[in-house]
Amino acid sequence: MNATMKKFKLFTLFASFVFFAKAQNQAEFTLQAAIDYALKHNATYLNTEADADYNRYKRNEIMGQGLPQINAAFDVKDNAILPTSLIPASAFNPLAPKGTFFAAKFGVQYNSTASVTASQLIFNSNYIVGLQASKELMNLSQKNILRSKVETAQNVSKAYYGVLVNRERIKILDLNIDRVKTLKENTTALNQNGFVEKIDLDRLEVSYNNLLTEREKTARLLELTEVVLKFQMGYELSQPITLTDNLDKAANAEELQNLALNDKPDVSKRPEFLIIQSQQKLNEYDLKRYRLNYLPTIGAYGTFAQQFQSNTLDFNSKSWYPFAIIGATLNIGIFDGLQTNARIQQAKINLLKTRNSSNQLKQSMEMEAQSAAIAYKNAALSLQMQKKNIELAKNIFEVVKKKYEQGIGSSLELNTSENDLHQAETNYYNSLYDLIIAKIDYQKSTGTLVK
């Protein structure tokens, strides 16, 4: 029994470990995993997909208008008081005075009709054009999904790297705090032995306090950027999240040299351009619909019915009388007060405006792509310069620190070099974040952010 219990406990412990490991894995995200998660949970993107489903059913509704329409009906009437008809009395009695009538009631008490009616649209220009437009509407829905996908990827990417950058900033601040703390402790000992003045210790104390304050602010900023990332992903805000990508991958220096700044960007990949192209086609269908509105419409219909007539509700077969109707309708518009012509002119104006907007958007996106490429290149150069500045600042600090420890350097010089090193590190991570944002904007502007 004890052995069995031990096995059960071991199994329970193992199962708990596996569950915990899975739970932990669910909270770990690469950038691509974060984007994929957002595409399943971000409300804005999900609504775009829902709009596409709505438009698909709307197209089915339009298609249904061209299919046979079949209806069945059953009607029962109880003629509680039969209507009275006046018949000239001379019809029954030739000797009856002229102008006299005989009151008579015709019909039965109960009357019922069971019918099946079918109709079929044969030709309607609005239906044909509407069917073509509904297909383009589906294309527009897919392009809207692509645009929402790009925007979601852009927002998640920026928020993701914002968290990584702030985490690196905190690491650097912790190193700076430890470095200044060590200097402060050493300077305190020197001050107690009369080798340095109190003002030297005060300067380090100010630097130390400033670093602690900056660290606290950055920690709060990190919390905010994590909340923003979770919001963009549609992730539970109260749950912890682990990011597994690193900044070096995002700031690949070799990749930056391959930017073709002089090449004309292909804006045809941009979902915004694809959307306005679909809108232009829809406006063309709208114009076509009004132009074909002068054509006639043709439809066919048929009805088969059984009519029941009796003074009792026995519904026996002898009281049912069948009838059937088959027909067709041709409608031709002759004059509508020039309303159709006015609609045609309005559709022409809308189409013209869409074409103008399309040309302007194309130029705007080409300019945006070129500007983004230049900003990307400038950010890359700035980052390379900040890397050099960090190395220089580190070397200067180490030299000044040694001079100070040997008693041949001033505390002011040491404090200044430490501040310069901290500023260089801060500038580096600011430049790194600027580069990442510039890269994301460049990819979006060239239609390469989402593959």
N, C-alpha and C positions, 0 to 999 in steps of 0.2 A: 504493500500500500504506500509506503514511504517513497519507494522508487517511482511509483506511478505519479505521485504528487510532485516529485522533483522534475520528472519529464514534463508534466503539465505546466509547471512554473517556468521551466526553460522555454517551452513552446510559447507561452504567453509573453515572456520577455523578448523572445525573438520576433514574434508578431508585432509587438509594440515598437521594437526597434525599426522594423521594416516600414511600419506605418509612419513613424516619426521621420524616417529618411525620405519617404515619398513626400510627406508634407513639406520637408525642407526643400526638396527639389522643386516642388511646385512654386516656391517663392524665389527661385533663382532664375535670372533672365539675362540672356545676351540681348544685344540691341534688336536683332531680328526676332528673337522670341518675344520681346516686349511689343514689337510692332504686330506680330501675329496675334498676340493676346488682345491687343487693342482692336484688331479687326474682328474679333469675336465678342467684344464687350463694350466698345465705345458706342455710346448712344447715338451720336451724330451719324457715324458710319452705318450702324444698324438701321437707322431711319432711312438712309439712302437706299439700302437694299430693300427695305419695306416699300419704298416708293416704286422701285422697279417691279416688285411683285404686283403692286396696285395697277401699274400701267399694263402689265401682262394680262390681268383680268379685264382691264378696260378694253384691250384689243379683242379679247374673247367675246366681250359684249358686242363690239362692233361687228365682228364676224358672224355672230348669231343673228344679226338682222337679215343676212342673206340666206339663211337656212329656212326650211319650211316652218311655218308657224301653225300649230295645231291646237285647237281649243275644243273642249267639250262642255256642254251646258245641259242642265235639266231644270225645267220650269213647271211648277204646279199652280193652277189657279182654281179657286173656289168661287164660282159666280153666285154668291149668296142671293143676290137679287138680279135676275136677268134683265137686261135693258129692254125697253119697250119701243116698238116701231109702229108708226102710224101708216096704215095702208088704206088707199082710197076704197071706200065701201063698194064702189061700182065694180071692183075686181071680183067680189064675191056675189054681188047682187046688182044686175044691170038696172034694176028699177030704183036703186037707192038714189036719194036726192044728190045732186051734184054738190061737191064741197064737203061731203061727210066722209069721215075716216073710221077705220076699224083699228082698235089698239090690239097689237099682238106681240107676244114675246117669243123670240127665237133663240135657239142654242140649248146647250146642256149645262148642268150645274158645275161639272168638273171638266177642266181642260188642262192638258199637260203636254209638254214638248221635250223630247230628248234629241239633242243634235250634236254633230261633230262638224267643225268647220276647219278647213285648211286653206292657207294662203301662201303664195310664193312670190317673192320679189324677182322679177325677170330682168329689169334694167332700171338702174338709178345711178346717175353720175356721181351724186354725193356719196353713195355707198362705196363705189369703186375707188374714188379718190380718198375717202376716209380710211379704207382698208390699206391703201398705200402709205398714208400718213401714219397710221398706227404702227406699221412696221418701223418707220423712222423714229417714232416715239420710243420704241423698245431700244433702238440703237442709242438714242439720247439717254435713256435710263442707264445703260451700261457705261456710257461716258461720264455720267454723273457719279457712278460708283467709282470709276477710276480716279476722278478728281478728288472725291472724298477719301479714297485710299491714299493718294499722294499727300493730301493735307494731314491726314492722320499720321502717316509715316514721318512727315516733317515735324509735326508737333511733338511726337513721342521721341524722335531723335534729339531734338534740341533739349527737351526736358531730361532725357537720359544722360546726355553729356554734361548738362548743367549739374546734375548730381555728382557725376564723377569728378568734375573740376573742383567742386566745393569740398569733396572729400580729400582731394590732393592738397587743397589749400589748408585744410585743417592739419594734415600731416606735416606740411612745411611749417605751419605756425607752432605746432608742438615741438619740432626740432629747434626753431628759433627761441621758443620759451626755455627749453632745456639749456640751450647755448648761453642765453643771457643770464639764466639762473646760476649757471656755473661761474660765469664771469662775476656776477654779483657776490657770490659766496667768496670767491677768491679776493675780490676787491675789499670785501668786509674784513677779511683777515689782514690784508695789507694795511687797511685803515686803522685797525686796532693796534698794529705794530708801528704805526706812524710813518708808513712809507707812502701813502697817498692821502689826499685831502678828502674831507667829507663830501665836497661837491662832486667828486668823481663817483662816489657811491650813489649820490642822489640822481645823477644822470642815468646810471644803469637802472635805478629803481623806477624812474619815469618810463624808460624803454620797456622794462619788464611789465609794468602795469598797462601800458598801451597794448602790448602784445596779448595780455590776458583779455583785455576788452575786445580787441579785434577777433580773438579766437571765439569768444562768446557770441559775437555778432555773426560770425561765419557759421557757427553751429546752428544758430537759429535760421540763417539763410539756407543751410543744408536741409533742415526740416521742411522748410517751405518748398524747396525744389523737389524734394521727395513727394510731397503732397501733390504738386503740379504734375509730376510724372504719373503718379497713381491715378489722378483724375483723367489725364489724357489716355491712359490705358483702360480706364473703366475698372480699375483694381480697387479692392476694399481699402479705404483710406486708413483704417485702424490696424491693418495687418502689416507686418514687417516685410521688407523686400530686399533682395540681394541682387546686385548687378555684377556680372562676371566679365564683361568686356573691359578693355583698358584704353587709355587715351593715346598710347603710342600707335595703335592700329588706326585710330581716326586721323592722326596727324602724320601720315606716311610722307616723308619728305621726298622720296623718289617719285611718288605719284604726282606730286605738285609740278614737277618739271614737264609733264606731258600735256599741260593745258595748251590748247590751240586757240590763242586769243584772236588770231587773225581770220580764223575760219568762220564762215557764216553759220550760225546755229540753225538746226532743223526744228522749227517750232511746230511742225506737223505732229510731233510726238506729245505735245502738251495737251492735256485733257481740256483745258479752257478753249483752245483753238478748235478741237474736235467738237466741242459742245456748240460753239457758235456756228460751225458748219452744219450741224444737224438742225439748228434753229433756222438757218437760211433755207434748208430743204423743206422744212415744215411750212415756212412762209410761201415757198414756191407751190407746195400742194394747196395751200389756202387760196392762192391766186387761181390755180387750175380749177379748184372746186367751184369758185364763183363764175369762171368763164364757161364751164360746162353746165351751169345751172339753167341755161336756155333749152337744153335737151329735154325731151319728154321722159316721163317715168312710166313703166309698164309693170303691171302686177296681175296675177291670176289668183282665183279663189274658187272654192267649192264647198257646198254644205249638203250634208245628208241628215235628215231628221225623221223622227217618228212622232206623230201627233196623236194624243189620246183624248177622246171625247166620250163622256158618259155621264149619266146622272148618278152613278155610284162609283165608289173607289175600288172596284174589284180588279182593275188593270188586266182584264182578260185580253187575249190576243185579238179577239174580234173587234175591239174598240180602238186599235192602233191603226193609223193611216200614214203611210210613208210619203215623203216628198224629197226632192233633191234639186240643188241649184248649182250650176257651173257657169263661171263668168270670167271676164278679164276687164281691166281698167287701164285706159290710156289717158294720162294727164299731160296737157300741153299748156305751158304758160304763154299767154299772149302779150299782156302788158301789165307791169307791176309798178308803174309810176317811176321808172328808172332807178328803183332801189338796187337791183342787181348791178347796174353800171356803177353806182356809187360805191358798192362793196368792192367791186373790181379795182377801182381807183385807190381805195383805202389799202387794199392788199398790195398793190404796186408800191405804195409809199412805204409800207412796213418792210417789204422786201428790199427796197432801196436803202432804208436805214440799216437793215441787218448787214447788207453788203458793205456799207460804209464802216460799220462797227467792226466787221471782220477784217477789213484792210487795216484799220487803225490798231486793232488788237495784235495783228501780225507784226506790225512795226514796233509796237510797244513791247512785245515779248522778245523780239530780236534785240532791242535796246537793253531790255532787262537782262538777257543772257550775257551780252557783252559787258555790261556793268558788273554783273555778278562774277564773271571771269576775272576782271581786273581787280575787284575787291578780294577775290580768292587769292590771286597772285600776290597782291600787296600784303595780305595777312600772312602768307607763307614767308615772305621776305622779313616781315616784322618778327615772326617767331624765330627765324634763324638768327636775327640780330639779338633778340632777347636771350637766346641760348649762350651766345658769346658774352653778353653782359653778365650773366650769372657766373660764368667761369672767371671773368675778370674780377668781379666783386668778391668771389670766394678767395681768389689769390691775394687780393688787397687786404681782406680781413685777416687772413692767416699771417701775413707779413706784419700788419699793425699789431696783431695780438702778441706775436713773439717779441716785438719791440717793447710793447707795454709790459709784458711779463719780465723782460730784462731790465726794466726801469729806464729805458731810453725813449719811450713813447708816451704821449699824453692820453689821458682818459677821453678827452674831447675827440681826438682822432680815432680812438677805438670805438667810441659810441657812434661817430659819423659813419665809419666803415661798416659797422653792424647794421645801421639803418639803411645804408646803401645796398647791402646784401639782401636784406629783407625786401626792400623796394624792388630790386631786380627779380627776386623770386615771385613777388606779386605781379609784376609786369609780365613775367613769362607766362603765368597761368591765365592772365587776362588775354594775352596774345593767343595762347593755345585755344581758349574758348572762342575767341573771335575767328580763328582759323576754322574751327569745326563748324561754326554757324555759317561762315562764308562758303564752306564746302557744301553744306546741306542746301543753301540757297542756290548755289551754282548748279547742283544736280537737279533741283526742282525746276530751275529756269531752262534747262536743256532737256527736260523730260526723261532724265536717267535716274531719278531718285528711286522709283519703283520699277522693277523689271518684270 
